[in-house]
Amino acid sequence: MRIALFTETFLPKVDGIVTRLSHTVDHLQRQGNQVLVVCPEGGMTEYKGAKIYGVSGFPLPLYPELKLALPRPSIGEALERFRPDIIHVVNPAVLGVSGIIHAKLHHVPLIASYHTHLPQYLQHYGLAALEGLLWELLKTAHNQAALNLCTSTAMCNELTAHGIERVDLWQRGVDTETFHPSRVSLEMRSRLSQNHPDNPLLLYVGRLSAEKEIERIKPILTAIPNARLALVGDGPHRQALEKHFAGTNTFFVGYLKGVELGSAFASVDAFIFPSRTETLGLVLLEAMAAGCPVVAANSGGIPDIVTDGVNGYLFDPQADDAGAIAATLRLLAETEEREAIRQNARNEAERWGWAAATRQLHSYYQQVIYSQSTKVAA
């Protein structure tokens, strides 16, 4: 099968969407498919055998790490040379419009997927008044597709409620080899705690951006004075966070990836995740695969992964900070319960591999192609 994948973000950028897409491309290629990735230019022309067609763009004013690449005729020429059997548009926003237009003009089956909860992001950037308009734009784009995939049941329900049609679930996936409890390391624990390995060690991994609400971790540090916090990642909100956490035991680590990131998860006491805008929260699955207990907001796609008191802890993000503090204190105090949580978290992660998630996606592709071919034949 020849698959053209349009995405507004790809390697070398690091985030949950890129992680899912890079594993998906890898497994699609392994299964004998040919993939063309159309994305903002990042210096790469090939990944795991897939061709990359990079489109020059410019940094987004509110989020310089993201490049805005505009549709252009050369994209259509590249698609005509590639001759895709199906076009998959990830987070159709700007560049993805090229994929939608080409699919419609050339009668190529079209599928779309939703990974970034953009309407909720607006309130964190002072643009909440535009939420209704954004939903209308998303609905117009997504309803061009024969199938719209979400990565959690909560997002399936939300898209359906906003008038987006033909919605289904694309199951989660995680690398259970890179993220494994055996990656535990005293050296990594000392590094993340800045040479205080005996103190309670909390971790956040992800973009340092306003919508992640990382500031909400500070009251937990205040309630546990000897605790240390390691923030792994980078982003446009870093300077503001450095000011917010000044005077606390907080270490801005920067990016970690691969085995190093797996070791970070396996070597801490708790992973704290206050974000309310997650469509899935892939980083939670990575933490759980490493046997790291999680304390997370009961919001978005997170309850699809975390069962409160079984494989992690959930707190009400609409309430004050008492719930997050109580959950973290309980986790640190109850040794036997914490070990049970670790094991249950690993057991949950082992149910979800990238190969299975990609086979499911490939099956969706086949269904959409078959459905369109029968309509044409009729």
N, C-alpha and C positions, 0 to 999 in steps of 0.2 A: 504494500500500500504506500502511496506517495502522499505525505502529510505536510501541508504548509501551516506552520505555527506562528501566529502573530502575537507578540507580547510587548507591552510598554516598558518592560524591564527584564534584563537577562545578565548573564555573566559579563564582566567580572564583578558586578554588583552582588552584594551578599544580603539576602533576606529570605523569609519563608517561601515567598512565591518562586524566587529563583531556585531555591533548593528543590521544591516540588518539580519545577520544569526541567531542571538539569537531570534529575533522576528519571523523569518521564522520557525525555529525549534519549537518554542512555538505554533504557529498557525497550523503547520502541525500535531503536536501531538493532539491539540484540535480537529482537524478534523477527528481523528480516525486513523491516520497513525502511523507507527512505524519508528523511525529515529535512525540511528547509525551515530554518528559524529566521523570521523577519523581526528585527528588534533595533533599538537605538544603537548606534555604533559604539563598540567597546574595545576595538582592536583585535577581535577574534574573527576568523573566517571559517573555523571548523570546530566542532565539539563532538567527541565520541562517534565520529563518522558522519555526523549531520553537517550540512552546509549552513553557514550563517550569513545572512544578507544584512549587513549593518547599514542603518540609515542615519546620516548626520543629523544632529539636533542641538538644542541649547538647554542649559540648566533651568529647571523650574524656579521662579523667584522665591517661592515659599519653601522649596525643598531642593536645594542645589544638587544633592546626590542623584536626583532623578533627571534624566534628559527627556525633553519633549521633542520627538521626531515627527515631522509632518508628512502626510501622504504626498507622494509624487509619482509621475508617470513611470519612472524607472522601476518602481516596485511591480507594476503590472507587467512590464517586460520580463522581469525576473521570474514571475509566476508563469508566464506563457512558456518560458524555456523549461521550467520545472514540471509543468503539467500535473498539478496536484489532483488526487482523487477526492480529497476533502480539505477544507480550510477550517482551522481551529483558532478562534480569536480569544485571547486571554485578556480579561478586563478591557473590553472594547471602549476606548476613550478617544484617542486621536489617531495614532498610527494604525490601530485596529480597524479604523473606518476603511482603510485601503483594502483590507481583507474582505470586509463586508461587501464593498462595491464590486470587487473582482468576482466574488462568489455569485452575486446577483446577475452581473453582466454576462458571465460565462457559464452560468447554471452549474456551478460547483457546489456540492453539498457543504453546508455551513453549520458549525457547532460553536458555541461560546461558553466560557466559564467565568465565574465570579469569585474573586479571591480577595479583593480589597474593599472594605466597607466604606467607600468614599463619602456617602451622605453623612455618616456619623463623624467623619474626619472634619467636616466643615466647621462644626462648632468649636473645634480646638484652634482654628485659624481665623476666628472672627467673621465667618461667612455663613453662619447658620441660616440666614434669610434665603440662601440659594438652595436649600435642601430640596424643596419641592420641585424646582426646576431641574435639578440634577437627576432626581428620580425619573422625571419625564424623559430626559435625554437617554438615561440608561434603559428605560423601557423601550424606547424607539429602537435603540441599537440591538438590544438582546432579542427583541421580538422578530428580528430578521432571521434569526437562527432556527434551525429545525429542532435543536435541543439546547437547553441551558443547564450547565452543571454547576452545582455548589458543593462545598467541601464539608458542610454540616447541615443537619436537619433544621436548625434555627434559621440559617440563611435561606434554605429552600422555602421555608414558610414565609420569611420576610419578603423575598422576591415575588412570590405568588401573591402576597397581600398588596403589593404595589403594582400589580397588573402585568408582571412578566410571566409569559406562558411557557409551557413545555419544559418544566423544571424537574431535574432529577439529581440524585446524590452521586458524587464522585468520591469514593471511599478514601480515607486517610492512608498515609504511608509513612514509614520511618525506616532509617538505616539502623538495624538492630545489631550490626557488627561494630560500626564506628562508635555508636552510643551503647555502652555496655558497662555493668557494674565493675567489671575487672579493670577498668581504666583508672580506678582510684589511685591517687598518688599523694604522698606526703609532701613531695616537692611542689606539686601544683597547689596543694592546700596552703603551704607556706607562702607561695607567690601571691595567691589571691587574697590572703589575709595580711599581707605585708609583714610576714614573719611573726604572726600571732596565731599559729595553728591550733592552739588549745581553746581559743575563743569561739563562740557560736559564729558560723560563717554562712551568710545569706548571699544569694546570687540572683542577678537579673541578666538575661541574654536577649538582645534584640536591638531594633533601631532606637536611637536616642532622639525621639521625636515627641512632639506635644501630645499627640493622640494616645501615646502609650501610658500617660499619666504616672510616670515613674516617681514623681514627687510624693505620691501616696505611700511610698516605702519609708519615708523619713520618720513618721510617727512610730513605726515598728522599731527602728533604731533607737528612738528616744525611750521607748518602753523597755528596751533590753540594752542597757548602757554599754555592756562589754561586747556586744555583737559587732561583727564586721560585715560590710557590704561590698561586693565586687560587681561592678557594672561592666558587662562585656558587650561591645558593639560601639557604634558611633552614629552620628547624625546631626541634623541642624539644630537640635535643642541642647547640645552638649554644654555650651557656655552657660546657658541659663541653669542647667542642672548642677554644674560645678559651683555656681554661686549658691544655689538652694541647699546643697549638701556640705557647704563649707563648714568646718568645725566638727564634722562627724567622721566616724571611722569608715569612710567610703573611698574605694579605689577605682578609678576609671582605667580599665584594663586596655581598652581598644578592641580590635577585632581578634577573635580566635576562630580557627576552623579545623575541621577534620578531627584527628586523634586528640589534638590539644583541647578542642572544645569538648570532646567526649570525656576527657580527663577532668576538665573543670566541673562538669555536671556531676560526675561520680565522686568528686572529692569534697563537696560542700554538704551542709546540713539541710538546706532548704532552698528551693527555687521560688522566688516571689514574683507574681505576675499580675499587676493591678489593671491591665488594659481592659476596657469595655468594648473595644471596636474590632475584636478578632472574629474573622469568618471561620477559622478553625483553631489556630494557635499551634502550628507545627512544632514550634520550639518546646511546647509542653510535652509533646510526644517524645521528643529527643531527650528531655530531662527524665521522663519516666522510663525510657529505654535504658538509661544509665543508672536506674535505681535511685534517682534523686526525688525526694518528697516535694510535692508542689503545693503552694498556697496561692490560689488564683481567684479572680473575680468570677462570680456566677453570672456570666453574661455571654451573649453571642454564641459561638460554636464551642466554647470551653466545656459546658456540661455534657457535650457529646463524648468528651475524653475523660474528664475527671468525675468520679463518683465520690461525693463528700464522705469522708471518714473511712473509705475503702481503699482507694488508690491515690488519695490526695485530700486536700481540704479546699472548700469553697467558702467565700464570704460575700455578703451582700454589698455590691459596689455603690448602691444608692444610699446606704446608711453611713454613719460616721466610721471612723477608723477602728473602732473597738473590735469588730468582727475579724479583721485581718490580724490585729494584734493578738487576740485570743487564740486564733488558729495557729499562729506561729509559736506562741508560748507553749501551747499544748504539744505541738510537734517536737519542740526542743526538750520538753520535760518528760514525755512518755516514751522511754527507750524501747520497750517491747512493741508498743503500737507503731512507733516510727519504723522499726524493722519490718513489721507486717506491711506497712504502707509501701516501703521500698520494694518488697517482693511482689506485692499486688500491682504496683506500677509497672514493674518489668514484665509481669505476666500479661498485662493489658497491651503493652507495646509489642510484644511478640506476636500478637494476633494480626499485626498490620505491616506487611512488607511492600516494598515498591513494585516488585514483580507482579503481585496480585492486583495492586491498584492500577498498574498500567495495562494488565490484561483486561480489566473491567473497562478502562477507557477505550481500548482497541475494539472491544465488543460494541460499545456505543457508536464508534465510528462505522463499524460494519452495518449496524442497524439503520443509521442515517443514510448511508450510501444506498443500501437496499431499498429503503423507503422512497428515496428520490428516483431511483431507477425504475421502480414499478409505476410511479406516477407518470414518468415520461413515456413509458411503454403504453400506458392506458390512454 
